[in-house]
Amino acid sequence: MLSLSAASVPLFVSSALVKGTQNYPFVSPFMDVAFAGEENTDSSGQVIQNPLDLGDGFKRFYGEATSSSSYGGYGGSDNNFDKFKYYFEIPSTYEKDVVNKTEKSTNGTDARWVNPKDKKAEKAYCITLPGYTKLKEDRMGTFQDLALSDYTLQDAIYVVDGEPTINDRYVGKTEPDEEGKGGSPGQLYADYDLVGAESFGHIFATITVYGGRLYSLFVWVPPGGNVENGKRMRDSYRTIENVNQEQMKADMEFYRRS
């Protein structure tokens, strides 16, 4: 979880380090953030983009985590940073793919980026669903639940080489002081590595829960593809501490009706 508050971030894009990442700039919640292909200028004259070019062959995409009931955007200004709930990084050559309302309502797909040279095999997409308070102890069970409405993911599970590798990772962990006070376990992310050398290649996935919602990212790297890029995409995935109570209420109402 990345906390974005007036006290913790500057009012401009900087090269300051974010804990657990590599030279990834902070972004202030008080800046205007434009959609892909657009540019906005904040009051200090800084140009802000979504996706944000990181200058190393990657770009960072900020996602909204909207439900299908609010398909097309959730209220407010298109340039209001409060709407963004997560981010992840993709190679600069990736293009944004259209997620239709059916995909959003059936399996919670919120955003998808693809390699234009191989859209079906090389991609990264976020699935986010309301109604979760924590990750289930059965980590593979959670993964399989998300695969129920994704037949390509189901197929991959059946042909995977050996057992998937699953590791828990805590982001933002802090140690207690000398008196044993304070400290935080951080936010739990469950990371998955699936290998199908002769079929799909590699799948790098991560799942976390924050603010009553499950957030997940699935990265597909075809045979012969860049595995390190796939790992970076997965490991860059973060939720943003920016919960909109009105949206949470709307999401839960839609979830109960579904």
N, C-alpha and C positions, 0 to 999 in steps of 0.2 A: 504494500500500500504506500503510495506516495502522497504525503500531506502537502498541500499547496495553500499556504496562508501568507498574509501580508508580512508576518514576522519571519517566515522561513525562506522566502524567495525574493529575489530582486525584481524590479519592475521592468526588466528587459531580458532578452535572451543573452545568456552568458556561457562561458566555457567551464563553469564550475562543475565539480564532479558530483554525481548523484551516487549515494552509497550502493554498491553492488552492481554498478554499470561502468561503462568505459567512455569517458569524455562525452557523456550525454548531457546536453544543456538543460538547465531549469527553464520552466515557462511559468510566468506569473499568471494567476487567475484574473488579474486586472487588465490583461492585454487583450485586444481583439485578435481572434484566431480565425483565419479565413479557411474556406473549404479548398479541396484539391484544385489546383490550377488558378486559384485566386490569391490576391495579395491585399493585405490591409496594413495601414500604418497607425500605430498607437500615438498617444499624445507626445511621446518622447522622440518620435520619428523612426522608431524601429519597425522594420517590415516583418510581419509574422505570417507564417504559412501553415496550413494543414493539408497535406503532410509537410513536416518540417525537414528540410535538407540538413543532414548531419555532417556533410562535408567529407565523408569517408566511404562513399559508395552506398550508403544506406539513408533512409528517410524514416521519420517517426510519424505514425498515424494515430490521431486521437479519435476514439469512438464514443458513441452516445449511449449505447445500451437501451435503445427504445424498444417497447413492445410493439406487436403488430397492430394493436389498437391505436397507436400513435404513429403508424408507418409514414415515413416521409419527413419525420422530424418531430421534436417535442417542444412545442411552444417557444416563447421567448425570442430573443434575437439570434439570428444565425451566427453571429459573431460573439456570443456570450460563452465564455469559457466554462461557466457553471454547468453547461449541458454535457460536457465530456466526462466520462466515467472510467475510461481505461486508455492505455496506449500500447502499441507494440511497434517494432521496427521491421522494415522490409527492404530488400535491395532497391536501389534507385530505379532499376529497370522494370520493376513490377508495376502493374496497372490495376486500378480499382475495378472490380467486377460488380455488376448489378446484382443485388440481393432482392428478390421479389417478395411480395407480401406473403405468399404461400410458404416460402422457405422460412420467413421470419416467424410465422404462426405455427408451423409444424415442428420445427426443430430449434428455433431460437437463434438462427443465424443472424448476426448483427452486421457483419462486415466481412468482405472477402477481397484479397489481393492475389493476383496471379502473374506468373511469368507469361507474357504475351506469346512467347514462342512455344509454350506447352501448357495451355490454360488448365487442362484437366489433371495433369500429373504433378505440376509444380505450383503450389498455392499455399496460402495461409489464411485461415478464417477464424473468426471469433464466434462462439456460441455463448449466449448469456440468457439465463432464465431466472425469474423471481421465485420466491417461496422456499429459499434455503437459508438455514441459520448456521450450518457448519458442514464441513466435508464428512461424508460417511466414512466409518472405519474401513469398510470394504472399498479400497481405492479402485480396484479393477471393476468392481460392481458399478461405481459411479461412471467410469469410462464406458462401460457397456450400456448403461442407461442412455447416455448421450448418443450412442451408436444406433439405438433402436429406430430412429427416423433418418438415418444416414446409411444407405445401403453400401456405399463404397467403403465406409469405415467398418461396417459389419464384415464385408468380404475380406478386408485386411486382417481383421482379428482371426479369421479362420485359417489364413495362409501364413501367418507370422512364423518366422524362424525361431523356434524355442519359445521361452516365456518372455513377455514384455518386462523391461526393466522399469521399476517404479521407485522413485525416491522422493521423500519429503524435503522441502526447502523452506526456510523461514527468512523472510525479507523484512528488514528494519528491526532486527533483534538488538536489544541493548542489555548490557549487564548491570546488575545491581551495584550500588556504591559500596564503599568499604564497610558500612554498617549493615549491609544486606538489604537496604531499602531501594525501592524503585526498580527499574529494569522492566523489560517487556519481551515476551517470547517472539514478537514480530507476527507477521501475517504468513499463514501456512499456504504454500503452493505444493501441489502434488504433481511431480514431473514424470512423464511417461516416454520411454523410448521403445519403438516397435521397429523391427527389421524384417523385411521381406526381400532379400537380395535378388531373387529371381522374379519378383512380382511387382510390388509397389515401390520398393526401395526403402526409404526410412520415413517414419512418422514421429515427429517430436511434438509432444502435447503437454499442456499444463492446465491445471484446474485449481481454482481458489474460490472462496466464498467471502463476500464482504457486503455489509449493508443490506442483508436480507436477499441477496442475489448471488447466483452462481455465475462465475466468469471463467471461460476456458478459451484456449487457443490451440488450433491444430495446424501443424506445419508439415506439408508433404514434400519430400525430396525424392525425385525419381532415381532409379539406378544410374549411377555415374554422375549424379548431381552433387552440388557442393554441400556436404554434410555439415561443415563448420558454420556456413551461413544459416542452415536450418536450426542449429543449436542456438545461434545468436538470436534468431527471431523468437524462438520459444522463451529463452532466458530473459529477453527484454520486456516481456509482458508484465504490465503492472496495472493495478486498479488505482484510481485517484480518490483521495479522501475528499469527496465533494458530493455528498449524498443530498439529493433533492427529495424532501419528504412528500411533496405533492406527487412527484413521479412515482415514488415507492407505493403510495396509496393507490394510484391508478393501476400500477402493475399488478398489485395484489388483487384488486377487484377483477381485473381481466383474468388473472390466474385462476381465481375461484370459479369463474364462469366457464373456463376452458374444459 
